[in-house]
Amino acid sequence: MISILILTKNEEQDLPGCLASVTWSDDIHVFDSFSDDRTVEIAQDAGAIITQRVFDNWSAHQNWGLANIKFKYPWVLYIDADERVSESLLNAIMALKPDMDTKFVAYELRRRDFAWNGKWLKHAQMSPFYLRLFRPDKMRYERLVNPVSIPDGPISKIEGFLDHYPFSKGFRFWIQRHLSYADMEALTRVKDLDSGIDFSLKKALFSKDFTEKRYHQKGLFYKLPGRPFIKWFYMVIIRRAFLDGSTGVTYATLQSIYEYFIVLKSNELLAKRK
């Protein structure tokens, strides 16, 4: 069997659907940041095990959860409240179970993001692959926000989709959340500048490790001028978000605005240091 880890903070709207998609597990953990809505009540009614901790930043919070939550099984599937395990992913996981004592310590899943109108953003997604099925003793996270997964051992991929609904609470919530993300991304950017990390173009282009490749891509990207436009061009033209119609172009525009939030916040932090 596989344990389930769900991170929550005021998720009374999305949590019921998330829990319904993982009823096949008898070890469901809701890692809550002291919600003040019905999140904990909903989790308890579903038979989930509740652990609470004050949220500080994403990597520290996730690392604490993996180190301190007592999972029943050696493998954990980590999902957010606005995500759902599709039937195709469940079938892939069930087929994998007999071989879970192999040399691999984590598996990449493909996430399928859906827009506000229910359309799958097939081409507009920045990074569809995520390490979400893993042995908790072999996984750690780095970065304050949009953390990088660092597995201690070889990884593989499995088929199926983890369905994601980032606009389930509407545009206002999405924008407010990304303003918060921009604050933490800017802090990370400034820390990277202070530490003098040498990001590698070779690793950004050719690394076989997706996590390492993404880490160096992001580090190099933050050094470029005109990032909001570059991101929009990359999503619309290179990744062909236009094939998702006006929905894809709108989503790419929202992502470029988010990138501009990061630029503004980074400039603000750097200006305060002068």
Helices and strands as residue ranges (DSSP letters): E 3-8, H 15-20, E 28-32, H 39-45, E 49-52, H 58-68, E 76-80, E 83-85, H 87-96, G 97-99, E 106-113, E 129-134, G 136-138, E 139-142, E 148-151, E 155-164, H 171-195, H 201-206, H 210-221, H 227-233, I 234-238, G 241-244, H 245-272
